Amino acid sequence: MTVVLAGIGADSTNLGALAPLYDDGRFEYVPIPEKTDRTSEAATLGSWELRDDRVAADLTTRIEPQPVRGEAEPVTGAALAEWPFHRDPNFEALTYGEHRASGYVSRLRALEPGDVVGFYAGLRRPDGDRAHRYLIGYFTVDSVDVVTPETPQPERKAILASHPHNAHAKRARDGDLYRSEKTVVFIGGRTPGGLFDRHPIRLSDYYVKPGNERPQYYLRDEITTAWDVREGGENMMFKPAYRCAISGERFRSLVGPLEERRPEDAAVDP
């Protein structure tokens, strides 16, 4: 049994801002902006409501949605509100797709039904305290499908059709993925799974490591020990994929309930 921790959500590299973590322990899940407006995703930066009477578009003034900066004009002004999200994972539909090759594809495609994918994101308190990486939810794996550049088109279409609510399927055209040169892993989830209602679990520390000159984000030692982290390294600056050698049942007992969470549920249970 395996748990993979995946870094997701808006940050300074894609939205130019982090989602907020409020004083009462509630938080926002803000997906990354989509790389293209050719998607069937209905959620946009202007329609994504936050708990403080703002919308996601209020968090930023411009985005550069293309895969490589400088390939297209930035999206600014009124156009921000109309730009779609890459809603991945979709916690309501319990679906997640991934093409990052830096440990993500290899670790996710090895998952089996009953394993768990945990999702962490950068969150910042409104008072300006240091931002950190937090586990914000998870779901139990039900199915794993893989589309490679060599996958025959009929098979690609069948896989995409079986994941209609996935962000990668929503921007595909006639069975062709937006990034056709990439391998994409599609994770179909089942319950138990979803977003925490509040009190996410902090995964990161921020400090200067001996021999370095500047502070960086590192995975907390308590997390490494309690969750038996085997792969992913310790540096969290670029949202690595972590593989934890614990069962889904053990993981769920350590992180606590999804709903009616208490402050103590945000602590790391040794």
C-alpha positions in Angstrom: 0.0 0.0 0.0 1.2 3.5 -0.9 0.4 7.1 -0.4 1.6 9.7 -2.9 1.6 13.4 -1.9 1.1 15.8 -4.9 1.7 19.5 -4.9 -1.2 21.4 -6.5 -2.9 24.8 -6.6 -2.2 28.4 -7.3 1.2 29.8 -6.4 3.5 32.6 -7.4 4.6 30.9 -10.6 1.1 30.5 -12.2 -1.3 32.9 -10.5 1.2 35.3 -8.9 -0.4 34.6 -5.5 -1.1 32.0 -2.9 -4.6 31.0 -1.6 -5.4 32.3 1.9 -5.5 30.5 5.2 -7.9 32.2 7.6 -7.5 32.6 11.3 -10.4 30.2 12.0 -8.5 27.4 10.2 -10.6 27.6 7.0 -8.7 28.0 3.7 -9.2 28.3 0.0 -8.4 25.8 -2.7 -7.6 27.8 -5.8 -6.7 25.8 -8.8 -4.0 26.9 -11.3 -5.1 28.9 -14.3 -5.6 26.9 -17.5 -2.9 27.1 -20.2 -5.5 27.5 -22.9 -9.0 29.0 -23.1 -10.0 26.0 -25.3 -11.6 24.0 -22.6 -15.0 22.9 -21.5 -14.2 23.9 -17.9 -16.9 26.4 -16.7 -15.1 27.6 -13.6 -13.2 30.8 -14.2 -11.1 33.2 -12.1 -14.1 35.5 -11.9 -16.6 32.8 -10.9 -14.5 31.1 -8.2 -15.8 32.6 -5.0 -13.7 33.0 -1.9 -15.0 33.1 1.7 -14.1 36.8 2.2 -16.5 38.1 -0.5 -13.8 38.2 -3.2 -13.2 36.0 -6.2 -10.0 34.3 -7.4 -9.4 37.1 -9.9 -9.0 39.5 -7.0 -5.8 37.7 -5.9 -3.8 38.8 -9.0 -3.5 41.4 -11.7 -2.0 39.3 -14.5 -1.3 35.7 -15.5 0.9 34.2 -18.2 -1.0 30.9 -18.9 1.2 29.5 -21.7 3.5 26.5 -21.0 6.6 28.7 -21.6 6.6 32.3 -20.4 6.7 34.8 -23.3 4.9 32.6 -25.8 1.7 34.7 -25.6 0.4 37.9 -24.3 -0.3 38.0 -20.5 -4.0 38.0 -19.5 -4.8 41.2 -17.6 -7.7 43.5 -16.8 -11.3 42.4 -17.4 -10.1 39.3 -19.3 -8.8 37.8 -16.0 -12.3 37.1 -14.8 -13.2 35.1 -18.0 -10.1 33.0 -18.0 -10.8 29.3 -17.1 -9.2 27.3 -14.4 -7.3 24.0 -14.8 -9.4 22.4 -12.1 -7.0 19.6 -11.2 -7.7 17.9 -8.9 -11.5 18.1 -9.0 -12.4 17.3 -5.5 -16.1 17.1 -6.2 -15.7 14.5 -9.0 -12.6 12.9 -7.3 -10.5 13.0 -10.4 -6.8 14.0 -10.9 -4.6 14.1 -14.0 -0.8 14.7 -14.1 1.9 15.0 -16.7 4.8 16.3 -14.7 7.8 14.0 -15.3 9.8 15.0 -12.2 8.7 11.9 -10.2 5.0 12.5 -10.6 4.1 10.3 -13.5 6.3 7.4 -12.3 4.9 7.4 -8.8 1.3 8.0 -9.7 1.1 5.3 -12.4 2.4 2.8 -9.8 -0.6 3.3 -7.6 -3.3 0.7 -7.2 -6.9 0.7 -6.0 -7.1 1.4 -2.3 -3.9 3.5 -2.3 -4.2 7.2 -1.5 -3.2 10.5 -3.2 -2.8 13.4 -0.8 -2.8 16.9 -2.1 -0.8 19.8 -0.7 -0.8 23.5 -1.6 0.9 26.7 -0.6 -1.3 28.9 1.7 -0.7 32.3 3.2 -2.4 33.9 6.2 -3.9 37.3 5.5 -1.8 39.0 8.2 1.3 38.3 6.1 2.8 35.5 8.2 5.2 33.2 6.4 3.5 31.1 3.8 3.8 27.3 4.0 2.9 24.0 2.2 -0.2 22.4 3.7 -2.0 19.1 3.1 -5.5 20.2 2.2 -7.2 16.9 1.3 -6.9 13.5 -0.3 -8.8 10.8 -2.0 -8.7 7.0 -2.2 -7.6 5.6 -5.6 -10.2 3.7 -7.5 -8.5 3.5 -11.0 -5.3 4.5 -12.7 -5.2 5.1 -16.5 -2.2 6.2 -18.5 -2.1 7.9 -21.9 1.3 8.1 -23.6 2.2 9.6 -27.0 2.1 6.1 -28.4 -1.3 5.2 -27.1 -3.6 4.5 -30.1 -6.3 7.1 -30.6 -9.3 4.8 -30.0 -7.8 3.9 -26.6 -7.0 7.5 -25.8 -10.6 8.5 -26.6 -11.9 5.7 -24.4 -9.7 6.8 -21.5 -10.7 10.4 -21.9 -14.3 9.5 -22.1 -14.0 7.6 -18.8 -12.7 10.7 -17.0 -15.1 13.4 -18.3 -14.7 15.7 -15.3 -10.9 15.7 -15.5 -9.1 19.0 -16.5 -6.9 17.2 -19.1 -10.0 15.6 -20.7 -11.8 18.9 -20.8 -9.1 20.6 -22.9 -8.5 17.6 -25.2 -9.7 17.7 -28.8 -10.8 14.6 -30.7 -8.8 12.3 -28.5 -5.7 14.5 -28.6 -4.3 15.9 -25.4 -3.3 19.6 -25.2 0.3 18.5 -24.6 0.3 15.5 -26.9 4.0 14.9 -26.3 3.4 14.2 -22.6 2.4 11.1 -20.8 -0.6 11.8 -18.6 -1.8 9.7 -15.6 -5.5 9.8 -14.8 -6.4 8.9 -11.3 -10.1 8.1 -10.6 -10.9 8.5 -7.0 -13.4 7.2 -4.6 -14.5 7.9 -1.0 -13.2 8.5 1.5 -11.9 11.6 -0.1 -12.3 15.3 -0.6 -11.0 18.6 0.8 -10.6 19.2 4.5 -13.2 21.7 5.7 -10.5 23.5 7.8 -7.3 23.1 9.7 -4.9 21.8 7.0 -1.7 20.1 8.0 1.5 22.1 7.6 4.1 20.0 5.8 7.0 22.5 5.5 9.6 24.3 7.5 11.5 27.3 6.3 15.1 27.7 7.3 18.7 28.0 6.2 20.2 24.6 5.8 23.8 24.2 6.9 26.1 25.0 4.0 23.5 27.2 2.3 23.2 31.0 2.3 19.5 31.4 1.9 16.5 29.8 3.5 14.3 27.4 1.6 11.2 25.2 2.3 11.9 21.7 3.5 9.6 18.8 4.4 9.2 18.7 8.2 11.1 15.9 9.9 8.0 14.9 11.8 6.1 14.3 8.5 9.0 12.2 7.1 9.0 10.0 10.2 5.3 9.7 10.9 4.3 9.1 7.2 7.4 7.0 6.3 8.4 9.2 3.3 10.6 7.1 1.0 10.9 9.2 -2.2 10.7 12.9 -3.1 13.6 14.4 -1.1 13.4 17.0 1.5 13.4 20.3 -0.5 9.8 21.5 -1.1 10.6 24.6 -3.2 9.3 23.1 -6.4 6.4 20.9 -5.1 8.0 17.4 -5.4 5.9 14.2 -5.4 6.4 12.2 -2.2 5.9 8.5 -1.9 5.0 7.4 1.6 5.2 3.7 2.6 2.1 3.6 4.8 -1.3 2.2 4.0 -4.3 4.3 3.1 -6.0 3.3 6.4 -3.0 4.4 8.4 -2.7 7.7 6.5 -6.4 8.5 7.1 -6.0 7.8 10.8 -3.0 10.1 11.0 -4.5 13.1 9.2 -7.9 12.9 10.8 -11.4 13.5 9.4 -12.3 15.5 6.3 -15.2 17.3 8.0 -15.6 18.9 11.4 -11.9 19.1 11.9 -10.4 20.4 15.1 -7.2 22.4 15.6 -5.5 19.2 16.9 -6.2 17.5 13.6 -3.6 19.8 12.1 -0.9 18.4 14.3 1.4 15.6 13.1 0.5 12.4 14.9 3.7 10.4 15.6 
